[in-house]
Every structure is written in structure tokens, then in C-alpha cells.
Amino acid sequence: MISEIRYIDAEELGPKDIFLGRQPKDLMPEAKSLIISSVYIGGFRLPDEDLDIHGRMSRLTLSGFYFNVVDPLKPLRDYLISQGYKAMIYDGLSEDNCVPLKPAAVKAGLGWIGKNTLLVNKKYGSFQALGGIITNADLAELYPIEEDHCGNCTACINSCPAKAIDPRKLNRSKCLSNLLEEDNMPESITEMPGNFFFECDICQETCPWNKEHLVKPFKTKILDTFKCQKELLELFRFDSLLNMDEDTYKEKILPLLTGVNLSYDLFRRNVRLAYHYRHKTQI
């Protein structure tokens, strides 16, 4: 979808000045269009019938989303540049220096901001990875803004173990996805619900708009790249994760984290928390 360059904000995501310095014209003063892409990632999950023996990562991480979002955009960027235009890809890897993709996607007609602050779409739910191109090519169109379809539902809010979600406001300092990357885990958190040892899908897995994707996710071409399920099932076994040495971690797990340099010590802590959730045993 191609959106007109306008001031991008979203009251539900924070104060109005939260995106200062990240507006399209801040990043490219002559910008005229913002191209937004959405990649469906609902199928990036491991079978969960053996949750007692496996740790988990989020779908976003398993999809390698930064690369899967960027690669399809490269030919379009290169074409625009070949025609004499400027074009820059943004993928959200560094949020401080990226156009705000979720509110931009709303302005491009791709969905609404759910109560867990994620983009939600009637067809794809919230299992989407977003990317964008800012260009000075005049391609923009105006799209009707999607109505909010969350209604009175509070499933995501109620399901968050850390109580990090108020309606459409996320307290990042409490969010488990953030805490799993930080040293200062609150002492009150002694286990990691859902067996997640990197990032967390709990609020998404309880969202009614994702219900069908949990049962039968769409088959996509990009999912064909996810061919190492058997290998990952062995790798993500708790007996493997708990006994993994640092060299194996750096070789097998760290490359999956799409640019996040999670230390071996934090990885070990997170695996222990995930294991404790299922087994209620300190290790």
C-alpha cells in the first residue's frame, strides 16, 4: 500500500511527540510517498503438542522478519532509484531511526491499532511484520481509515502475565519481550508463561482475530523458507537448551535473534524461567 506523506501519529501509542524526528520528511525532506508492506507470519511456529519439553520464540523472531520484510522491498527500491528517484527502506530494526510503521500502516488502510498496541487486520490478525520505503516519487494515494474492531474485548489485556497493557498503551518497562532482553528482571517474575525464552506472543495468542491462525495458519511462499522444524524441535528441547554451552548458543541460537545481541547469561536465565513455568522447579 502507498500512503500520502502526512504527519504520522497515533494517540493510542503514546504522547503526540513520541514520533518526533521519525516523520517521513524528517528522514527524507523531499519525501512524497510512503510505501508500506505487510508480511504474514502466522505460520512461523513450532508444533506445541509437546510444550512440556520445548522452549519457544515469538513468530516474529522465527520468521527472521527483518530480512523477510526487507528482501521483497529491495527490487522496488532499486527500481525507483534506477528511475532517478530517492528511496530508502525501513524495517523497524532500529525504532529510534525508523518511520513509525504501525500508525503508517493504519493510514495506508492495512488495519487498526489493537488494545495491545499491535496492528490488527481482519484477514491476517496481528501476525504481520511491517516494512516500508520512503521515496520522493509521487505515488501516494489516500485510503479510508479502518474502523476499530476490538470492541469491548479485553483478551490481550487480561492475558498479559506482567500486566503491561492498558487499553492501547504498552508499558515497555513491564513487557516480557523487553524484560527478556534486559538484566534487571523483577524478582517477582520467577517463571515465563508460554515457555518463551525470547520475545512473547501471549497477548497475540489470546486475540480473537488470531484464533483461526492458531488452528490453521495460511500457507505462504515465505513460509517455505521455514524448513528446519525438525532441527529446531531438537534445538529447542529444554534438555538441549539447559545444557547448551556458549559456543553452541552463539552458533545455533544467536543468529536467530535478528540483530539482538542477547548475552549467553541472559539466554540461560530466560531458559530457566521458561522451564520453571512448566515444571515449577528451580534449577
Backbone bond lengths (Angstrom), bond angles and torsions (degrees), N, CA, C in turn:
res aa  C-N    CA-C-N  psi(-1)  N-CA   C-N-CA  omega(-1)  CA-C   N-CA-C  phi
1 M - - - 1.453 - - 1.532 109.54 -
2 I 1.329 116.50 143.55 1.459 121.45 -178.71 1.516 108.65 -117.26
3 S 1.318 115.65 120.59 1.456 121.11 -174.85 1.518 110.57 -108.16
4 E 1.320 115.17 147.84 1.452 120.96 173.34 1.520 109.18 -64.99
5 I 1.330 116.59 143.34 1.458 120.81 176.40 1.522 108.82 -72.01
6 R 1.308 114.90 111.48 1.453 121.88 175.10 1.517 108.06 -137.96
7 Y 1.317 116.82 168.36 1.453 119.13 176.66 1.523 108.24 -62.94
8 I 1.312 115.82 127.79 1.462 121.05 -175.89 1.518 109.11 -103.44
9 D 1.303 116.14 117.97 1.448 120.09 173.57 1.519 108.15 -146.50
10 A 1.299 115.61 171.48 1.457 121.19 176.69 1.522 106.27 -156.74
11 E 1.304 115.55 107.38 1.457 120.27 -176.39 1.519 111.57 -54.85
12 E 1.348 116.05 -34.55 1.456 119.59 -176.89 1.526 112.83 -71.44
13 L 1.330 117.86 -12.32 1.459 120.43 -179.39 1.525 112.74 -97.31
14 G 1.325 118.42 -5.78 1.454 119.50 178.05 1.514 112.05 144.86
15 P 1.338 117.18 -172.36 1.467 121.56 -179.69 1.520 111.47 -57.34
16 K 1.313 115.56 155.07 1.462 120.44 -174.66 1.527 112.18 -60.40
17 D 1.348 117.33 -29.38 1.462 119.51 -177.06 1.526 112.93 -89.79
18 I 1.353 117.20 10.86 1.464 119.93 -175.91 1.527 112.37 -63.15
19 F 1.334 117.32 -26.39 1.457 120.55 -176.55 1.526 112.41 -106.07
20 L 1.334 117.18 20.23 1.454 119.74 176.10 1.528 109.85 -61.37
21 G 1.324 115.58 135.14 1.457 120.19 -178.66 1.515 113.69 85.60
22 R 1.341 116.90 -6.76 1.461 120.78 -178.09 1.530 112.18 -115.88
23 Q 1.310 116.40 7.84 1.454 119.88 177.84 1.530 109.96 -70.74
24 P 1.351 117.37 150.95 1.474 119.18 -178.54 1.523 114.00 -50.14
25 K 1.336 116.58 -42.43 1.459 118.96 -178.10 1.529 112.25 -76.92
26 D 1.338 117.49 -15.65 1.460 119.24 170.40 1.520 110.15 -71.24
27 L 1.317 115.65 -35.90 1.462 121.44 -176.14 1.526 112.03 -87.99
28 M 1.346 116.59 -27.67 1.463 122.05 175.99 1.527 106.90 -148.19
29 P 1.331 118.35 97.65 1.470 121.47 -173.11 1.531 114.12 -54.28
30 E 1.323 117.73 -31.43 1.467 120.46 -177.76 1.525 112.33 -93.43
31 A 1.307 118.31 12.34 1.465 122.04 -176.69 1.525 111.97 -59.60
32 K 1.337 115.49 141.80 1.465 121.78 177.38 1.532 112.56 -125.54
33 S 1.332 116.98 -23.23 1.459 119.79 -176.42 1.526 110.30 -140.59
34 L 1.314 114.62 150.17 1.456 121.71 175.34 1.527 107.81 -126.42
35 I 1.316 116.68 114.38 1.462 122.55 -179.98 1.532 108.22 -93.92
36 I 1.333 116.69 122.31 1.453 121.66 -178.38 1.527 109.42 -111.67
37 S 1.327 116.23 130.75 1.467 120.50 176.19 1.520 109.26 -117.76
38 S 1.322 115.53 146.77 1.454 121.95 177.30 1.525 108.53 -126.45
39 V 1.336 116.94 126.44 1.459 122.55 178.85 1.521 108.43 -110.14
40 Y 1.316 116.33 124.80 1.466 121.39 -179.55 1.526 110.03 -74.83
41 I 1.345 117.19 129.14 1.461 121.25 -176.25 1.531 112.11 -125.49
42 G 1.340 116.82 17.67 1.458 120.16 -176.03 1.517 114.92 -60.51
43 G 1.334 117.70 -26.85 1.458 120.74 -177.00 1.511 114.54 -85.18
44 F 1.328 117.24 -3.81 1.466 119.80 -177.65 1.530 110.01 -85.11
45 R 1.305 114.63 81.14 1.458 120.53 177.25 1.521 107.84 -151.08
46 L 1.312 115.47 154.61 1.455 120.32 174.86 1.512 108.74 -92.40
47 P 1.330 118.25 150.24 1.468 119.77 176.95 1.530 110.00 -54.14
48 D 1.336 117.00 135.79 1.458 119.30 -173.15 1.523 112.87 -109.19
49 E 1.327 116.46 19.25 1.460 117.08 179.48 1.529 111.83 -72.09
50 D 1.347 116.36 -14.95 1.463 120.11 -179.62 1.525 111.07 -118.23
51 L 1.335 116.52 47.31 1.456 119.79 -176.65 1.523 112.59 -63.14
52 D 1.326 117.86 -20.87 1.454 118.84 178.49 1.519 112.33 -67.27
53 I 1.313 116.75 -20.11 1.462 118.41 -175.11 1.522 114.05 -117.18
54 H 1.344 118.54 -1.03 1.464 120.65 -176.75 1.522 112.63 -123.28
55 G 1.350 116.40 139.26 1.448 121.81 164.86 1.517 109.31 -83.82
56 R 1.340 116.69 167.92 1.464 119.56 -175.63 1.530 111.23 -137.42
57 M 1.336 114.77 155.09 1.461 124.05 167.44 1.522 108.12 -118.54
58 S 1.319 116.74 163.40 1.460 120.32 177.32 1.523 110.83 -69.10
59 R 1.315 116.17 159.50 1.470 121.54 175.22 1.526 110.46 -59.58
60 L 1.325 115.66 -39.45 1.458 120.07 -178.48 1.522 110.36 -58.55
61 T 1.319 116.81 -42.93 1.458 120.76 179.08 1.521 111.46 -69.24
62 L 1.330 117.09 -46.96 1.461 120.66 -178.81 1.527 112.10 -61.85
63 S 1.326 116.66 -28.42 1.465 119.76 -178.91 1.517 112.44 -76.37
64 G 1.344 117.50 -11.00 1.459 118.97 -173.58 1.508 110.46 58.45
65 F 1.348 115.96 43.05 1.460 121.47 -161.13 1.511 114.23 -59.71
66 Y 1.328 119.48 -33.75 1.466 118.35 -178.54 1.520 110.46 -59.67
67 F 1.314 116.25 -39.71 1.450 120.34 -178.70 1.533 110.78 -77.95
68 N 1.329 116.88 -40.28 1.459 120.01 -178.60 1.520 112.17 -69.59
69 V 1.324 117.28 -26.54 1.454 120.34 175.60 1.519 110.90 -78.66
70 V 1.317 116.08 -41.57 1.460 120.39 -174.61 1.524 112.44 -73.24
71 D 1.314 118.20 -43.38 1.471 120.35 -173.61 1.531 113.29 -56.74
72 P 1.357 119.85 -44.61 1.471 118.34 178.59 1.527 113.31 -67.10
73 L 1.327 117.35 -19.93 1.456 120.04 -179.37 1.529 112.78 -84.36
74 K 1.319 116.88 -19.26 1.463 119.39 -174.93 1.528 113.39 -61.41
75 P 1.344 119.67 -44.88 1.472 118.18 179.03 1.528 112.70 -60.38
76 L 1.343 116.72 -37.99 1.460 119.68 179.60 1.521 110.28 -68.47
77 R 1.323 116.75 -43.25 1.467 119.49 176.22 1.525 110.92 -59.17
78 D 1.344 115.46 -46.94 1.460 119.09 -177.86 1.521 111.47 -64.09
79 Y 1.347 116.73 -36.49 1.471 119.41 177.91 1.519 110.75 -64.35
80 L 1.318 116.90 -45.62 1.466 120.03 179.65 1.529 110.49 -59.56
81 I 1.329 116.12 -43.01 1.463 119.60 179.41 1.529 110.76 -64.73
82 S 1.340 116.89 -37.91 1.476 120.49 179.47 1.526 111.58 -65.41
83 Q 1.340 116.04 -22.77 1.467 120.36 178.73 1.525 112.57 -91.91
84 G 1.332 115.18 7.25 1.457 119.77 175.31 1.522 115.18 93.80
85 Y 1.321 117.36 7.22 1.465 120.83 -179.92 1.529 110.65 -96.66
86 K 1.305 114.99 161.55 1.455 120.64 169.12 1.525 108.47 -88.66
87 A 1.321 116.44 145.47 1.470 120.52 179.15 1.524 108.57 -156.38
88 M 1.336 116.16 129.37 1.465 121.52 179.47 1.521 109.17 -129.47
89 I 1.340 116.22 134.55 1.464 122.39 178.38 1.516 109.69 -89.57
90 Y 1.335 115.63 139.40 1.462 122.05 173.63 1.522 108.66 -128.78
91 D 1.350 115.48 135.29 1.466 119.12 -174.67 1.516 113.62 -128.13
92 G 1.313 119.33 3.15 1.449 121.08 177.52 1.508 114.58 81.94
93 L 1.345 118.18 1.41 1.458 120.40 -179.33 1.522 110.86 -61.53
94 S 1.328 115.45 -39.96 1.460 120.36 175.02 1.517 108.10 -117.84
95 E 1.333 116.99 94.06 1.454 120.80 -172.36 1.519 113.00 -61.67
96 D 1.330 117.22 -29.32 1.458 119.62 -177.17 1.519 112.42 -68.95
97 N 1.304 117.48 -18.78 1.462 121.15 -178.03 1.520 110.95 -126.93
98 C 1.340 115.65 39.63 1.469 120.82 -175.92 1.517 109.24 -138.51
99 V 1.309 115.91 141.63 1.456 120.20 173.07 1.530 108.57 -56.86
100 P 1.345 118.52 138.54 1.479 120.14 -179.66 1.526 111.18 -66.91
101 L 1.318 116.40 103.26 1.457 121.63 -167.99 1.522 113.58 -73.29
102 K 1.346 118.09 -35.93 1.472 119.02 -177.44 1.526 111.59 -65.93
103 P 1.331 120.29 -53.43 1.471 118.45 177.15 1.516 112.85 -64.93
104 A 1.343 116.83 -29.87 1.464 119.01 175.61 1.520 110.34 -64.53
105 A 1.340 117.09 -39.36 1.461 120.79 178.29 1.525 111.20 -65.16
106 V 1.330 117.43 -35.73 1.470 120.75 175.83 1.525 109.50 -61.46
107 K 1.333 117.03 -44.68 1.465 120.71 -179.92 1.526 111.69 -67.54
108 A 1.344 116.21 -20.97 1.468 120.07 177.58 1.523 111.48 -91.37
109 G 1.337 117.67 6.87 1.458 121.17 175.23 1.517 114.91 79.43
110 L 1.346 117.94 21.36 1.463 120.98 -174.65 1.529 113.58 -94.95
111 G 1.310 118.62 3.09 1.455 119.57 178.38 1.515 111.50 149.89
112 W 1.335 115.23 -162.79 1.461 120.97 179.23 1.522 108.70 -132.06
113 I 1.318 116.56 163.86 1.452 121.16 177.97 1.526 108.64 -83.87
114 G 1.337 116.25 117.38 1.455 120.93 179.61 1.514 112.07 -74.51
115 K 1.305 116.30 173.57 1.463 120.57 -178.15 1.519 112.30 -67.49
116 N 1.347 117.26 -17.52 1.462 120.00 175.21 1.528 112.08 -92.00
117 T 1.339 116.42 12.15 1.474 126.56 177.33 1.525 112.92 72.17
118 L 1.325 118.47 12.16 1.456 121.59 177.13 1.521 110.44 -97.95
119 L 1.331 116.04 153.84 1.453 120.55 174.85 1.524 109.12 -70.39
120 V 1.339 116.37 131.23 1.460 121.37 179.14 1.528 108.65 -122.93
121 N 1.314 115.40 138.48 1.453 122.58 -179.33 1.527 108.24 -127.32
122 K 1.335 118.00 142.13 1.467 120.67 -178.11 1.522 112.52 -56.67
123 K 1.317 117.70 -37.83 1.460 121.41 -175.63 1.524 112.39 -86.82
124 Y 1.322 117.05 -42.15 1.464 121.00 -171.59 1.524 113.63 -105.82
125 G 1.319 117.86 0.56 1.445 120.07 -177.69 1.520 110.89 61.75
126 S 1.326 115.83 -142.01 1.468 119.51 178.43 1.519 112.09 -103.96
127 F 1.334 116.50 6.53 1.462 119.26 -179.63 1.528 109.60 -83.32
128 Q 1.339 114.75 71.00 1.450 121.71 -177.79 1.527 109.69 -135.03
129 A 1.312 115.75 142.10 1.459 122.28 170.97 1.525 107.27 -112.34
130 L 1.322 116.28 132.96 1.456 121.02 -171.85 1.521 112.10 -109.95
131 G 1.309 114.59 145.06 1.457 121.76 173.23 1.517 108.61 -143.23
132 G 1.321 117.32 169.08 1.458 119.08 -178.74 1.512 112.58 -157.20
133 I 1.320 114.82 160.38 1.463 122.87 173.32 1.522 107.83 -126.85
134 I 1.311 116.29 128.55 1.460 121.44 169.89 1.520 107.30 -98.16
135 T 1.317 116.18 132.55 1.467 120.20 -178.42 1.523 111.00 -144.15
136 N 1.315 115.50 155.89 1.466 119.85 174.10 1.527 111.54 -92.16
137 A 1.333 117.14 6.82 1.468 120.50 171.93 1.525 108.75 -74.18
138 D 1.318 116.34 136.27 1.471 121.07 -177.03 1.526 109.06 -86.18
139 L 1.339 115.80 86.21 1.460 122.07 -176.57 1.519 112.34 -116.99
140 A 1.299 116.72 -0.83 1.466 121.07 -163.46 1.522 113.55 -70.32
141 E 1.333 113.92 150.04 1.451 123.07 173.24 1.528 108.34 -133.36
142 L 1.310 116.04 160.42 1.455 121.60 174.88 1.524 109.00 -100.98
143 Y 1.321 116.84 135.41 1.457 121.73 -179.96 1.524 109.70 -120.46
144 P 1.319 116.46 146.08 1.464 118.26 174.83 1.526 110.15 -65.50
145 I 1.318 116.87 140.58 1.457 121.55 179.31 1.527 109.28 -75.73
146 E 1.319 117.08 128.52 1.457 122.53 -179.31 1.525 110.54 -65.05
147 E 1.312 115.38 134.96 1.462 120.38 176.42 1.522 110.10 -65.19
148 D 1.322 116.60 147.35 1.461 121.88 175.55 1.532 108.76 -71.58
149 H 1.330 116.47 122.75 1.460 120.68 -178.17 1.533 112.84 -111.77
150 C 1.316 117.45 19.70 1.470 119.94 177.44 1.529 111.28 -77.74
151 G 1.332 116.22 -29.62 1.459 119.64 179.08 1.512 112.39 58.00
152 N 1.318 116.47 -136.68 1.465 121.84 -178.97 1.523 113.08 -90.79
153 C 1.316 117.18 4.57 1.465 121.21 -177.39 1.531 110.63 -65.05
154 T 1.315 115.73 136.35 1.470 121.42 176.26 1.531 110.96 -129.16
155 A 1.323 116.75 25.52 1.466 120.65 -175.54 1.524 112.05 -57.33
156 C 1.322 117.44 -44.63 1.470 120.11 -177.70 1.529 110.71 -66.09
157 I 1.326 115.63 -40.32 1.474 120.12 179.89 1.521 110.36 -64.26
158 N 1.328 115.74 -46.09 1.465 120.31 -176.70 1.522 112.43 -68.38
159 S 1.329 117.17 -28.03 1.461 120.04 -173.80 1.520 113.50 -85.15
160 C 1.329 118.04 -15.95 1.466 120.43 -174.84 1.529 110.02 -69.91
161 P 1.330 118.60 114.05 1.464 120.82 -177.19 1.520 112.81 -64.10
162 A 1.345 116.20 -27.11 1.464 120.54 -177.19 1.523 112.88 -91.51
163 K 1.348 117.03 -0.84 1.463 121.41 -177.37 1.534 110.76 53.19
164 A 1.319 114.78 45.23 1.463 120.48 -175.88 1.523 112.97 -91.70
165 I 1.361 117.73 -5.73 1.462 120.79 -173.56 1.518 111.33 -114.34
166 D 1.320 115.73 120.88 1.448 122.74 160.65 1.518 104.65 -99.91
167 P 1.339 118.15 163.89 1.472 117.44 -178.69 1.525 112.44 -51.63
168 R 1.337 115.64 110.13 1.460 124.78 176.85 1.525 113.73 61.67
169 K 1.308 116.12 25.26 1.467 120.80 172.96 1.525 107.55 -137.20
170 L 1.323 115.04 122.42 1.458 121.03 -178.41 1.522 109.59 -105.67
171 N 1.313 116.09 124.80 1.458 121.25 173.93 1.524 107.44 -86.48
172 R 1.322 115.81 97.14 1.461 120.46 -174.36 1.528 112.49 -61.91
173 S 1.319 116.54 -29.38 1.458 118.96 -179.30 1.518 112.02 -68.10
174 K 1.341 117.17 -18.53 1.464 121.53 177.66 1.522 112.82 -101.94
175 C 1.315 117.67 -21.13 1.463 122.19 -173.51 1.532 110.78 -59.66
176 L 1.326 116.55 130.14 1.462 120.65 -177.23 1.524 112.09 -62.05
177 S 1.330 117.94 -34.58 1.460 119.63 178.61 1.521 110.87 -59.86
178 N 1.331 116.14 -38.93 1.463 120.19 176.98 1.519 111.65 -71.41
179 L 1.344 115.86 -45.41 1.461 120.03 -175.53 1.524 111.98 -63.08
180 L 1.324 116.74 -30.71 1.464 119.96 179.96 1.527 112.12 -68.30
181 E 1.332 117.20 -12.42 1.456 121.11 177.83 1.525 112.50 -104.10
182 E 1.328 117.79 0.49 1.458 120.83 -173.05 1.527 111.96 -117.80
183 D 1.330 114.32 157.03 1.465 120.45 179.13 1.524 112.48 -74.14
184 N 1.328 116.22 -34.95 1.473 120.21 -169.46 1.527 112.15 -88.94
185 M 1.311 116.96 61.26 1.459 121.67 174.66 1.532 108.68 -68.43
186 P 1.335 118.82 126.42 1.466 120.49 178.83 1.525 111.50 -56.59
187 E 1.311 116.26 142.03 1.469 120.55 -179.37 1.519 111.58 -61.91
188 S 1.334 116.78 -23.63 1.462 120.49 -178.63 1.523 112.46 -69.15
189 I 1.337 116.57 -19.83 1.469 120.21 179.96 1.526 108.27 -91.51
190 T 1.302 115.28 104.82 1.469 121.05 -177.41 1.520 112.52 -111.30
191 E 1.325 116.28 -0.65 1.456 120.30 178.71 1.522 108.82 -155.47
192 M 1.334 116.51 161.57 1.458 121.27 -177.72 1.523 109.44 -118.83
193 P 1.339 117.08 100.70 1.471 120.54 -179.13 1.522 111.48 -55.68
194 G 1.323 114.67 145.61 1.458 119.82 178.02 1.507 114.40 80.57
195 N 1.358 117.24 2.06 1.471 121.15 178.97 1.525 113.85 67.51
196 F 1.333 118.46 17.60 1.462 120.35 -178.82 1.524 110.71 -77.84
197 F 1.331 115.75 127.97 1.458 119.15 173.39 1.525 111.71 -111.68
198 F 1.335 117.12 -3.90 1.462 121.43 170.71 1.517 109.13 -152.27
199 E 1.324 115.93 121.56 1.456 124.34 -173.58 1.531 110.38 58.28
200 C 1.327 115.48 172.38 1.468 120.25 -169.19 1.522 109.55 -146.02
201 D 1.334 116.41 133.48 1.472 122.13 178.81 1.530 112.85 -110.59
202 I 1.314 118.40 10.52 1.461 120.72 -169.96 1.522 112.30 -57.70
203 C 1.320 118.10 -48.46 1.466 119.69 -177.53 1.525 111.36 -65.44
204 Q 1.328 117.25 -27.24 1.461 120.20 178.53 1.535 111.33 -78.84
205 E 1.307 116.41 -35.64 1.458 119.23 -176.70 1.524 112.67 -72.56
206 T 1.319 117.28 -13.78 1.465 120.15 176.16 1.525 112.44 -100.18
207 C 1.328 117.63 -3.65 1.468 121.37 -178.33 1.536 109.95 -73.93
208 P 1.332 118.32 127.41 1.478 120.43 179.08 1.526 113.41 -57.82
209 W 1.321 117.67 -29.38 1.461 120.04 -179.44 1.527 111.77 -72.15
210 N 1.331 117.46 -11.93 1.462 121.17 177.88 1.530 112.66 -103.34
211 K 1.316 116.99 -2.08 1.465 121.36 -171.67 1.521 112.19 -54.79
212 E 1.319 117.75 -48.59 1.466 120.11 -176.99 1.524 111.53 -67.27
213 H 1.337 117.07 -28.44 1.464 120.43 -178.44 1.526 111.55 -74.77
214 L 1.324 116.60 -23.51 1.455 120.02 175.91 1.530 110.75 -72.72
215 V 1.326 115.40 -32.89 1.468 121.00 -178.11 1.532 111.05 -84.52
216 K 1.327 115.62 -46.76 1.462 119.81 -176.19 1.527 109.47 -147.93
217 P 1.323 117.14 85.56 1.470 119.58 179.68 1.526 111.57 -66.05
218 F 1.323 116.13 153.47 1.454 121.08 177.49 1.537 109.69 -64.46
219 K 1.327 115.05 145.79 1.459 120.24 172.99 1.520 108.22 -88.73
220 T 1.305 116.28 130.21 1.459 121.24 -178.92 1.522 109.87 -133.38
221 K 1.333 115.72 161.20 1.458 119.66 178.76 1.522 111.35 -63.19
222 I 1.324 115.83 -37.44 1.465 118.77 -177.88 1.521 111.16 -67.21
223 L 1.323 116.13 -25.70 1.462 119.67 178.10 1.524 111.07 -69.30
224 D 1.334 116.47 -22.38 1.463 120.03 178.41 1.522 111.85 -63.00
225 T 1.344 116.71 -20.16 1.458 119.88 178.68 1.527 110.88 -76.69
226 F 1.318 116.19 -13.55 1.467 121.46 -177.30 1.531 108.42 -90.52
227 K 1.315 115.81 71.09 1.462 120.99 -170.08 1.532 113.06 -107.20
228 C 1.327 116.06 9.29 1.458 117.80 -173.73 1.523 111.15 -110.99
229 Q 1.343 116.96 32.93 1.453 119.18 -177.30 1.527 112.10 -58.67
230 K 1.315 117.67 -43.78 1.461 120.06 -178.67 1.518 110.46 -61.45
231 E 1.342 115.71 -44.22 1.464 120.19 178.99 1.525 110.66 -63.32
232 L 1.341 116.71 -43.36 1.466 120.10 -179.39 1.519 111.64 -67.58
233 L 1.322 117.22 -36.23 1.457 119.52 177.97 1.520 111.46 -60.75
234 E 1.310 115.80 -37.10 1.460 119.11 175.78 1.520 110.71 -72.38
235 L 1.324 115.53 -42.11 1.470 120.75 -177.63 1.524 111.72 -64.49
236 F 1.354 116.35 -36.73 1.458 121.00 -174.05 1.537 113.02 -91.09
237 R 1.317 117.96 5.78 1.454 119.64 173.12 1.530 108.91 -62.57
238 F 1.325 116.71 139.10 1.459 118.98 -179.03 1.526 112.10 -59.06
239 D 1.336 117.40 -36.81 1.457 117.50 179.89 1.520 111.73 -65.95
240 S 1.348 116.15 -27.90 1.462 120.37 175.65 1.526 111.12 -77.12
241 L 1.328 116.30 -46.55 1.466 120.80 -178.07 1.523 112.21 -64.25
242 L 1.323 116.36 -42.49 1.461 120.53 -176.45 1.522 112.60 -68.35
243 N 1.316 116.57 -28.27 1.466 120.70 -177.33 1.529 112.98 -104.99
244 M 1.326 116.27 9.91 1.468 120.30 -176.21 1.523 111.08 -73.24
245 D 1.331 116.49 130.53 1.466 119.40 177.16 1.525 109.77 -83.23
246 E 1.316 115.51 169.92 1.461 120.36 -172.80 1.525 112.28 -65.44
247 D 1.309 118.06 -38.44 1.469 120.44 -179.89 1.526 111.10 -63.60
248 T 1.336 116.49 -42.63 1.469 120.14 178.82 1.517 110.39 -66.38
249 Y 1.331 117.23 -39.66 1.462 120.94 176.23 1.526 110.82 -57.27
250 K 1.321 116.09 -47.85 1.469 119.65 -178.03 1.524 112.00 -66.56
251 E 1.324 116.28 -30.14 1.463 120.37 -179.12 1.526 112.43 -82.35
252 K 1.343 117.69 -40.05 1.458 121.38 -169.70 1.529 114.63 -103.16
253 I 1.328 117.47 -37.90 1.464 120.61 -172.78 1.527 112.10 -98.77
254 L 1.314 117.26 -49.29 1.462 120.86 -174.57 1.531 113.45 -54.23
255 P 1.352 120.07 -40.40 1.469 119.50 178.90 1.533 113.24 -62.94
256 L 1.337 118.21 -20.16 1.459 120.86 179.01 1.524 112.88 -77.02
257 L 1.331 117.57 -13.03 1.463 121.19 -170.95 1.518 113.77 -87.52
258 T 1.313 116.98 11.51 1.481 123.71 171.78 1.519 113.34 44.16
259 G 1.329 115.37 58.02 1.455 119.50 171.76 1.512 115.53 95.67
260 V 1.327 118.57 -10.08 1.467 121.15 178.62 1.524 108.68 -87.05
261 N 1.321 116.35 121.38 1.465 120.87 -177.05 1.525 110.01 -91.34
262 L 1.318 116.12 68.01 1.456 121.54 -179.31 1.524 109.56 -71.23
263 S 1.319 116.26 127.37 1.460 119.48 -177.83 1.526 110.84 -68.91
264 Y 1.314 114.80 158.19 1.464 120.80 177.91 1.527 110.60 -61.84
265 D 1.325 117.27 -38.93 1.468 120.63 -179.84 1.527 111.36 -63.52
266 L 1.341 117.37 -41.32 1.468 119.85 178.62 1.525 110.73 -69.17
267 F 1.304 116.85 -38.19 1.465 120.75 174.77 1.524 109.99 -57.11
268 R 1.324 117.47 -47.25 1.459 121.57 179.81 1.523 110.89 -61.31
269 R 1.322 116.47 -43.72 1.466 119.69 178.36 1.517 111.27 -60.84
270 N 1.338 116.54 -45.03 1.462 120.71 -177.91 1.524 112.05 -63.92
271 V 1.313 116.81 -40.50 1.464 120.42 178.51 1.521 109.93 -63.52
272 R 1.327 117.26 -40.42 1.465 119.97 177.87 1.528 111.12 -61.78
273 L 1.346 116.09 -42.39 1.465 119.66 179.33 1.525 110.90 -63.50
274 A 1.337 117.18 -41.00 1.467 121.12 179.28 1.523 110.34 -65.80
275 Y 1.306 116.34 -42.22 1.469 120.44 179.79 1.529 110.55 -64.97
276 H 1.303 116.32 -40.77 1.461 120.56 -178.03 1.522 111.05 -63.51
277 Y 1.331 117.63 -32.28 1.469 120.52 179.13 1.518 111.12 -59.40
278 R 1.324 116.44 -40.91 1.461 119.94 -176.85 1.530 112.19 -84.61
279 H 1.309 115.76 -33.81 1.465 118.26 -169.45 1.518 113.49 -111.43
280 K 1.344 117.09 -8.58 1.462 121.06 176.47 1.527 111.48 51.86
281 T 1.318 114.96 38.56 1.455 119.82 -177.59 1.527 108.81 -131.18
282 Q 1.299 117.59 128.12 1.452 121.06 175.06 1.521 109.09 -73.83
283 I 1.317 116.21 136.34 1.472 119.98 179.29 1.512 109.55 -129.70
